Amino acid sequence: MNSELQAMLVECEEELEDIAMRIKGTSPFDRGRKYLTNYALIRASGTAEYVYRAIIADYFAALGNAKIDKYLDKAIRQGSMSATYENMNHLLGKFDETWKSEFSQSVNRNEHGEQIKASAKSLVQNRHAFAHGRPIAASFSDIKSYYQDMILLIEIFNTVVK
């Protein structure tokens, strides 16, 4: 993963820490908590989605083929594919079945494999609920935890794409 993508993950993590401090300083009934939680949800899920797709696009961009770069930029980097384990695995399979297999095995061998898959799914499901006008089922603390698990999932993804 390039330094720009790593910086994006860190910046999001820092924002979540800042939001945690702001929430801690408010009353449990303050509507601002809800707004901050919703923002955290969109920020965390959007960052995760962008980063994992950019890892693939960056890998192939290094090959130096302008036509492939243009396609990948539009289809992958600017496309829409939520950051679920299933989508990440499917994307890897579009390029290399070995990558897909390695990713699946690495996640499943991880002592927190089931948890990180569930966290990715929960982050996306809550983002979709919010985007479609429904209330989210996650607390800020949940979202922060889901994001931490997403970072681990992205790190595994990154080790496979090499």
ABEGO torsion letter per residue (X at the ends): XBAAAAAAAAAAAAAAAAAAAAAAABBAABAAAAAAAAAAAAAAAAAAAAAAAAAAAAAAAAAGBAAAAAAAAAAAAABBBBBBAAAAAAAAAAABAAAAAAAAAAAAABAAAAAAAAAAAAAAAAAAAAAAGBBBABBAAAAAAAAAAAAAAAAAAAAABX
